[in-house]
Amino acid sequence: MNLEKWFEKGITAEQYVKQMDVNKENLLFIYNQFTIPEGEEDFINGLKEKKLRVIVLTEDWCGDSMLNVPILLKLAEAAEMDVRFLYRDENLELMDQYLTNGTTRSIPIFIFLNQDGEEEAVWGPRASEIQQLVIEKRSALPPMDHPDFEKKHEEMHQQLKNSYLETEEYWYEVFDSLKTRLAERLF
């Protein structure tokens, strides 16, 4: 199936948020608190001219999606980009074309399309600064076969989720990462 068909298959942001039951409040919190930084008018206008659309591969339970999706939605609104959501686990055929490091089904993945349905840019699953944070947290975990691994792993995820909500700098790192990727590919 081509990307245009995948886009058509997706649900709107409104439908996605309405169906959420795990991270809805947190996603909406970030969405309602985040604003596009001042001085980005030229970038936003450049995106508007490109008339991009976005496919988002995600799942409600994903903490990285909870952080990244609201930033994308604010950018998409400002730049008049239509965004459609696909659940990763129901769309593995597409997901497997966008594996992280060629091996993992990490999400979210944002696929930016032009008006002809062709891929212009891909972003995800994390801004590089956030990736470093995750690597640091993971390095402190015990081995997977350790009796405390599951407990410590869950604690790590909760700590990350809390820091995503509490650290506004992370929101702007995501925005900057998106901007950098789009500028590299489009301008």
Number of C-alpha atoms within 10 A of each C-alpha: 7 9 17 17 10 16 22 12 13 19 17 17 17 11 12 18 17 10 11 14 10 14 19 16 13 18 22 16 15 21 20 12 10 16 14 15 10 6 8 11 13 9 14 18 13 15 22 16 10 17 14 24 23 26 26 27 28 25 22 19 13 16 22 23 24 27 26 28 22 22 23 21 18 18 19 19 13 15 20 19 21 18 23 23 24 22 18 21 12 11 13 14 11 16 22 14 10 22 16 15 8 9 9 11 19 19 25 25 25 25 23 22 23 15 11 9 17 15 17 16 19 19 20 24 21 22 20 13 12 18 12 12 12 15 10 11 15 14 10 11 17 14 11 10 8 10 10 12 14 15 10 16 17 11 13 17 17 13 13 18 18 13 13 21 18 12 10 13 10 18 25 17 17 22 21 14 18 23 18 13 14 18 14 10 11 12 9
